[in-house]
Amino acid sequence: MIIKVILEPSDEGGFTVIVPALPGCISEGDSKEEALNNIREAIELYIEPIEDDLIFASNAEQFEIAM
């Protein structure tokens, strides 16, 4: 899975990373590498509960819609 993130310098030092596709999924780190490692973990934790809840009827269909 590829997810786009936005990495920006923080006013206080270090970096903040935001995941536009996952509202509220934000992390930070003292270096770019640390911030990106932290956001990987945050994404995993963000998505984990969704995977546990994916119990659908056998005849359920999945669709993508454009807005």
Backbone hydrogen bonds, N-H to C=O, Kabsch-Sander energy under -0.5 kcal/mol:
donor,donor_aa,acceptor,acceptor_aa,energy
3,I,1,M,-0.5
6,I,18,I,-2.8
7,L,5,V,-0.5
8,E,6,I,-0.5
8,E,16,T,-2.7
10,S,14,G,-2.4
13,G,10,S,-1.3
15,F,29,G,-3.2
16,T,8,E,-3.0
17,V,27,S,-3.2
18,I,6,I,-2.4
19,V,25,C,-1.9
22,L,19,V,-1.7
25,C,22,L,-2.4
26,I,24,G,-1.1
27,S,17,V,-2.3
29,G,15,F,-2.1
35,A,31,S,-2.6
36,L,32,K,-2.6
37,N,33,E,-2.3
38,N,34,E,-2.6
39,I,35,A,-2.1
40,R,36,L,-1.7
41,E,37,N,-1.7
42,A,38,N,-2.3
43,I,39,I,-2.7
44,E,40,R,-2.2
45,L,41,E,-2.3
46,Y,42,A,-2.3
47,I,43,I,-2.6
48,E,44,E,-2.1
50,I,47,I,-0.8
51,E,47,I,-1.7
52,D,48,E,-1.6
53,D,49,P,-1.2
53,D,50,I,-0.5
54,L,51,E,-1.0
55,I,53,D,-2.4
56,F,54,L,-0.6
60,A,57,A,-1.9
